[in-house]
Amino acid sequence: MVRPLEAWTLLSNASMKLQLLLGKPSRVPGQWKELSTRVYWNTLLFESDLLAELDLPHSGIVHFEELVDLPGGFEPEDEEDEEDEGSIRPGEELVDAMIGQDELWYFLAEIALRRLLNRVSHMIYQKDSTLTLASLGPIASELDFQLSQWYEGLPQPVRFPLSGGPTSSPIQTVLRLRYFACRTIIYRPYILAVFQNEYACGDPTVKDCCFRCLEATLNQLEHISQHREGHLPYLWQGALSMVSQALLIMGATMSPTLSSLLPPATQIDEIISGVITEVGRYARLAPSLKLSAEIIRDAEKRRQISLASAARRG
């Protein structure tokens, strides 16, 4: 999905056909029910990801969210060929079943997290929002609690370590990146408030929320090459996320109060350099990614000039 407008055209067509199909559930044959359910949730996930980045019209598929069942397991197919059935060893069947179960848990985890991200967008980032730092506090706390509940509810095979330790599968890697991205988005308004008014960080609550945002952002950017691991459907969105998080960190380094919440400057420079290199690898895939690579390179040059100028004045 590195060409978002082409993806949007395909998703719109799929959404229209799904809405016609789901408008009368009896049209769906029993043997196709699970397949149509999975197609629905995949379409909703991809559309939500696009709408989070681009100002596009909603297709209306979200209105079926409460009507469509969550994905479950496929019914085993009847084996007509006794010989073929006997050629599958029990050990292979067990391994296939375990892999299938892990993939289902991953799918369900993605759906639950996407729903939470949609709530975050609706409650915090509405265009006509009148939230203040005081009214934002309870909302951010509740959303962060829901994110923690999502993590605690993950089955062991897909539960990732919250520390910087290695994950045991690409599934865990993707979920960990999505977790930290969600936490960053929840607390990002506090960083933006400090950008507008440096004295806002004098409030201990605001300062703590800024730290949580920066910590989650750094956790997302620390092992930057992980964004490529088992993560192809989210490559475009992942690249934009890397750029936006890196720009946020760049801005924090230029704020006297926020920079005190960051690791040493050499470590930050290394992280930013890694993001620039990684996004540069994607530049050839789509014009939007090429532009993102140019934006972050230019921003880093300007940041270094600004920091050097401030050091000379100091």
N, C-alpha and C positions, 0 to 999 in steps of 0.2 A: 504494500500500500504506500509506495513512494510517490505516486502521482494521485494526489487526493481528489482532484476534480473528476478524473476518470473513474476512480473508486466510487465517488458519489453517484455518478450516472448508473453504474452497475447496481449499487445499493438501492437506489430509488426504484429501479425496475424490479429487483427482488422484493423490496418492501411492498410495492403495489400488488404483486402476485400473491404474496403471503397474506396480505390483508383480505384479499378476495377469498382465499382459501380458508382462512381462519374465521371469516365472517359466518361461515356455516360449517362447523366442525364435522358434521356428518359426511361431508365431501371427502374427508381424509380416510382412506382405507386403514384398517387396523394395523397392517404390517408396515405402513408408512408413518404412523403416528410419531414414533420416536425420532425418525429422521426429520420430519417436518418441525418437530420441537427444537431439535438442534440447529436446524437452518434458521429458525426464528431467532434464537438467542444469539447465534453468531452475527446475524444481520443487525440486531439491536446493539450488540457490543461494538461492532465496527462503526455504526452510525453515531453512537454516543461519543466514540473517540474522535470522529471527524467534527462533530458539533462542538466539542470542547476546544477545538483549535480554530475553527472557521465559522463565520457568521452565515450559516446556510439554513434554509427552511427545514423544519421538521417534516418527516414523511408521514407521521401519524402512527407508526408501528408501535410506539411506546404505549399507546392506549390499550394494547392487548397484553401488557406485561402481567397484569393480575389474572388474566384468563388462561394463559398458556402454562402448562405444567413445567416444572423444572426438568432438565434432562435426567434420564435414568439409564439403566442398562438395556442393551438390545436383547431381544429374545433370541435364544440359540436357534440356528437354522437346523431343520431336519436333514439328516444325512441320508441321501438316497443310495449312495454308493458305499456298501459295507466295507469294501476293500480300502477305499480312501479313508474311512473313519478309523479303520484299524491301523493305518499307517501313521497316525498322530500319536506320539508317545505321551503318557500322562504328565511327565515333567514339562513337556512343551506346552501342554494345555494350561498347566498351573502358572507358568511364566507369562503366557499370553493374558490370562485372567488378571494377574497382578498388574501388568502394564496397563490393561484396559481400565482397571479400577483407579489407578493413579491418574490417568488421563481424565476420567470422569470427575474425580475430586478436584483436579486442577480447573476444569471447566466450571464447576459449581463455585469454586473460590473466585474465579474471574468474574462470574456473574454477580456474586455478592459484593465484591469490591467495586465493580462498575456502578452498581446501585448506590453504594455509599458515595462514590465520586459525584454522581448526579445530584445527590442530596447536598453535598458540599457546594456544588455550583449553584444550585437553586437557593440555598440559604445564605451564602456569603457573596456570591459574585453576580447577583442580579444587576442589570444596568441602572435601575431606579432605586438601588439600595440606599437606605439612610442609616446604615449601621455606624455606630461610633465605637471607639475602643471599649467603652464601658458595656455597651450592649453586645459587642462581639464576644466578650469573655465567656459567658455561659454557653453560647453556640459552639465556639471552638472547643470548649471542654467536653461538651456532649459528643461532638463529632469525633474527637480524639478517643473518647471512651468507646464509641462504636467501632473505631478502627482497631483498638486493642481487643475488643470482643471478637472481631473478625479473625484476628491473629490467633487468639486462644482457641477458637473453634476449628482451626485447621487440623485435619488428620495428620498423624505423624509422618507418613511418607512425603507429604508436600509441605510440612512445616519447616521453615528456614530458620537459621540462627540470626538473631537480631544483631549480634556482634559482627565484626568484619571477617569472621571465620569463613572458610570455604563451604559452599553448598554441595550437596551430594547429587544434584541433578539439574538440568536446564530448567525444569519446572520450578524448582525452588528459587533459582536465580531470577527468573522473570517475576515471580510473586514478590520477592524481596524488593526488587526495583520498583514495582508498582506500589508496594507498601510505603516506601520512603517518599515516593512522588506524592502520594496522597497526603502524607503527614506535612510535607512541605507546603502543599496547596492550602491545607487547613490554617496554617500559621503565617502564611505569606503576608496577609494584610498588616500584620504588626511591623514587618520589615518596611513595607511601603509607607506606613505611618511615620516611622523614624526617618526615612529618606526625606519626608516632607517637613518634619519637625524633630530635630536632633534631641530636643529636651524631653520628648515623649518617653525616651528610654530611662528617664529618671524614675519612672514608676517601676517598682520591682516586678510586678506582674507582667508588664509589657516587656521588660528585659528578659524575663524567663521564657516568655513565648517566642521572642526573637531568637534566643539560644536554641529552643526546640526546632525552629524552622531551619536555622543554619546547620544544626547537627544533622537533621534529616537530609538536607541538601548535600552535605559533604559525604554522607553515607551512600548517597545515590551516585556521586561522581568519583568516589575513591578508586573503584575498580572499573574504569570506564569501558574496557574492552568487553565486560560482561553484557553490555547492551546488545552485543551481536549474538549471544549464546541462546539458541533456541527461541529467537525473538523476532523472526522475520516479519510476521504480520504487523508488528508495532515499530518497524524500523523508522518510518517517517515520523510518527509521533514521538518515538524515543529520541530521535535526533533533535527535534524541536524542544523536547524536555531538557535534554543536555544543554542546549544553548541557553534556554531561559534560566535554568538553575545556575549556569556559569555566570551569566550576566548579573544575577542576583548576588552571587558571591563577589563579583568584581565591585559592585556598588557598595557592598558591606566593607570591603577593604578601604574604601575612601571615606568611610564614616568613622569619626573618632570613637564613638561609643560602640558601634557594631564590630569594628575591627578588633576591639579588645575581647570579643567573644570567639574569635577565630583562632585556629592553630598558627604557628609561626609563618611569616610571610613566604619563606622559601618553600614550605609545604603547599601553601595556596598557589604559588606560582607554578609548581609542578603539576598540580591538579588542573589548573586552567590550561596549561600547555598540552596536557593529555587530551582535554576536551577538544581543543583546536585541531589537534592531529586526527582525532577520531572522526570528528564531523567532516574534516577535509577528505577523508576516505569515502564519504558518502556523496560528495559534491557532484560526481559524475552521474549519479542515479536519477536526479531530477533537478529542474531549475530552482525549485524552492529550497532544496538542500544546498545547492551551490550558493544561493543568496545568503542562507543561514551561515555557511562557512565564512563568507566574506564579512558579514556583520560581526561575527565574534572575533575574527582576526583584527578588524578595524577597532573594535571596542577595546581589545587588549592593548593595542598600540597607544590609544588615547589614555588608557588607564596608567600605563607605565610613564607616559609623559607627564600626566597630572601628579603622580606620586613623586617623580623626580623633582618637579617644580616645587611641590610642597616641602620636600626635604631640604631644598636649597634655601627656601624662605625660613625654615625652622632653624 
